[in-house]
Amino acid sequence: MTNSTHATTDTTPRQTGGFSKALLRLFMKRAVIVAAENLAGRFYLLTLESPALRAVAWQPGQKVQIAMGSAFVARTFTPVEWDAAAGRTRLLGYAHGAGPGSDWLRSARKNDECDVFGPRSSLDTRAIAGPIVLFGDETSIGLAGSLRHLHQAKSVQSFLETDDVDSVRAVAAHLGIGGLHLSQRTAGDAHLHVITEQLAALAATGAIFLLTGKAQSIQQLRRSLKSTGVPGARILTKAYWAPGKAGLD
């Protein structure tokens, strides 16, 4: 019995590993990190290149997933930009704490390889015709950066809650993100009352509201916007994280 149990324990990892590698080859694009920069604080900008990234019909707001050494463990990023002719994309990541995604961001180096799945749908920005109001946090800056690639007539204002105003401002300047309004997080989320008033003041402009980032903040702001008469069709939401939960994207 003991020998049989040990044999099962020994073979299962090999079977799982082989299946994971097969999935990586089948569904993911192999890319090389050609630049890895720590922009400020916990923010990292990675540039990936691959022939498999060419001729890709990317839209701002779409996401990619990066395998963390296995097809069964991946973390999600919103590309800041995508050069389909060169087969190049740039990802802005925020090392939130301990975990596979944060560890990968901190350890990524030039010439490292990675496996990319996507791009695929996350927030659909293609049909947005008017001004955009983005709410989010540190995890939303990649989206804010990608929205620069929408038609110039679509003015974008970004309202972000953050623990590190100086770092976010530095990252936004590096990426050329304008229309930025930053709020320092406060105990009990009292800062959200200010953001609520700022967004409510824009309700009559006909803007589309993109609510991203922390799930609880999104819920609070969505309720507030709806109470001011903003129809649900003008409110798009995407929770990137929630305290105590993993796997949101």
N, C-alpha and C positions, 0 to 999 in steps of 0.2 A: 504493500500500500504506500509506504513511504517513497519508494523509488518511482512509482507511477505518478504520485503527486508532484514530485520534483521534475519529472519529465514534462508534465503539462505546463508547469510554471516556466520552464526553460524555453519551450517552443512557442508559447503564445506571443511573447514580445517580438520574436522573429517574424511570425505571421503578420502581426499588426504592422510592424515596420515595413515589410514588403508591400502590403496593401496600401499603406500611406504613400510610399514612394511611387507606386503605380498611379495613384490619384494625382499626385503632384505633376507627374509627367503628362497625364491626360488632360487635366483641366487648368493648369497654371502655366504662366509664362516665366521663364527663367530670365532674370535681369541682373545687371551689375550696378553696384553703387559707385558712381563716378565722382561724387562729392558728398561729404558729410560735414555739416557745420552746426556748431552749437551757437545759435544766434544770440540768445540771452536767457538767463535763468534756466528753466527746464525745457526750453524750446529748441528743437533740432530740425534742420532743413536737410533733407536727403534728396539727391538727384539720382534717378535710376535710368539706365539705358538698356535697350534690347531691340534686336530686329523684330521681335514679337510685339513690340509696342508701336510699330509703325502702322499707318493707315487705320488707326483706331478712331471711331466716331465718338469722341469724348464730349460730354456736356458738363458745364459747371454745375456742381452739386452732386455729381455721381461719385461713387465710392470705389475703392479697391481694397482687397484684403491681402495681407502679407502673412504667409505661413511662418509660424514660429518653430521651424524645424520639423513640422508634421502637418499633414493635410487636415488633421483633426484639431489643431490649435492655431488660430489665426487672429490677427488684430486688424481693425478697420481704420482706414485713413481717407480723407477727402483730398484728392490732388489739388494743388494750387494752380497748376497749369499742365498742359499736355501738348508736346510738339510731335504730331503724328508723322511729319516728314522725317524728322531725325530719330524717331523712336525713343523719345525722352519724356520723362515726367518728373515733377518735383512734389515731394510730400512734406508737409509741416507736421511734426509730431510734438506732443506735450507729454513729457515723462511724469505722469500723475503721481506715481509712487512705486511700490514694489509690484512686479508682475512681468509676464513675458514681453508685452509691448514696450513697457518703460525700459526694461533691461536691454531689449534690442536697440531702441533708440540711443541709449547711452553708449552702447558698445559698438555700434555700426561704424565701419571704417571704409575708406576708399578701397575699391577693388573687391570688397565682399560681394557675394552673390546672394540673391534671395528669390523666392517664388511669389509671383503676383497673380491674383485672381481678379478679373474685372478689366475695365470699369463696368459697373452695372448700376442700376437705378437705386437712388437713395432719396434725394429731393429733386423733383422734376421742375426745372426752371425754364424749359423751352417755351412754354406758353405764356410766360409773364411778359406783359406788354407795357406796364407802367412802372412807377417807382417801387423800390424794394426796401423794406425795413427788416433788418436781421437782428434777432436777439440771440445771445449765446454766451459762451464763456471761453476759457482757454482752448477748449477742444473745438471751437467753432471758427478759429482764425483761418484755418485752411479753406473753409467755405467762403469766408469773407474775401480771401485772396482770389479764389476762383471766380467770384462774381464780377471781378474787374473785367473779365473776358466777355461778359454780356454786352449787348448793344449799348453804346455810350449814352443813348437817350434814356436808358433805365438808370436813374440815379439810385444809389445805394447808400443807406445809412445803417451803421452797425452799432448796436447797444450791447456791450459786453460786461458781465460781472466777472470779477477776477480777484485773486488774492495778491497779485503782483502787477500793479498798474504800470510801473516803470518798464518791466520786461515786455509786457504786451505792447506798450507804446513803441518800444524799440523794434520789435518784430514787425509791427504794422508799418513803420517807417521803412524798414528794409524791403518789405514786399510792395510798397507803394499803395497801401490801403488808406483811402481817405474816408471822410464822413464818419469818423470813429468817435464814439461816446463811451467812456469807461467809468465803471462804478466799482469802488472798493467794496468787497464783501464785508458785511457787518454781522454781529451776533443777532440771531433770530431772523436773519434775512430782511432786516429793516430797509436795506438799500433797494429792495425790489419795489417798495412803495414809490420811490423816486422814478424808477424805470417805468413803472405802471403809468404814472402821470405823463412821462415823456412819450410813451407809445400812444396813449389815449389822445394826446394833442395832434397826432398824425393820422388819426382814424378817418378824418374827413377828407384826406388827400387822395383817397382811392388806392392807397398803397397795398401791396401784397405783403403780409407779415410772415416771415420765416422764423419760427421759434425752435431753437436748437439748444443742445447742451444738456444741462441737468434736468431730469424728468420732473422733479417737483417744481422747479422754477417755471418750466413750460406750462404745467397745469395751472399755476396761479395766474400767469399772464394771459393764457387763453381764456380763462373765465372772465378776467377783467375786460379784455377786448370785446368779447361777446356781449358783456353787460353794457358796453358803450354803443352797441348796434353794429359792430363789424360782423358781416356774415361769415359763416364757416368756410365758404369757398375762398375767402381771402386770407385764410389762416392755414399755413402749412406747418406741420410739426415733425421734428425728428429728434428723439431723445438719444444722446450719445452715451449717457451714463446715469447711474443712480447709486446713491450710497449703499454699499453692501452687495451690489449686484455686478456680475461680469457678463460680457457677451453682448451688451447693447451696441448697436452701430447705426 
